C-alpha cells in the first residue's frame, strides 16, 4: 500500500503563483490610474481653496490686493492666537499648501500682480512627475475659473475650463 502525500505539488504551487502574478498585472495599472485621478482631484480642490482664500484676502486687505501662497497661509502658532492673522500671514489656507507648495503630487505657485494693490493673481498646479503623480496641469486666476492643460507641462488662461 502506498503512503498518501500531504501538501501541494510543485506544479500546483507554480499555477497559484502564476494566477497571482496575472491578477497583479491587471490590478497595479488600475491602482496607479486611480492614484493619478485622486491627485488631480486634490489639485483642483486646492486651487478652489486658493481662489476662495484670494477673494477673502483681497476683501479683508483691500490696500494689499491679492497675495502669494505664503501670505495666504501662516505659521500654526500665529494662527492659533487671536491676533495672529495679518496681511503677511492671513491663516486662510493650510500650512502644507502655503509653506511647502507641494501637495498630493502637485507643485503649486501663486503670483500676484498689477501693482499695489495687486489687482490680478494666477495660480498654477503642475504634477511633480507628469504621467506618474498626475497627467494634467491646472491653473486659475482672479476670474475663479479653473482651467486644465492635458500635457501637464503648463497651463494658461487660454486652456480649456473644467
Buried (B, 14 or more C-beta within 10 A) or exposed (E): EEEEEEEEEEEEEEEEEEEEEEEEEEEEEEEEEEBBEEBBEBBBEBBBBBBBBBBBBBEEBEEBBBBBBBBBBBEEEBBEEEEBBEEEBBBBBBEBBBBEBEBBBBBBEBBBEEEEEBEBBBBBBBBEEBEEBBBBBBBBBBEEEBBBBEEBEEBEEEBEEE
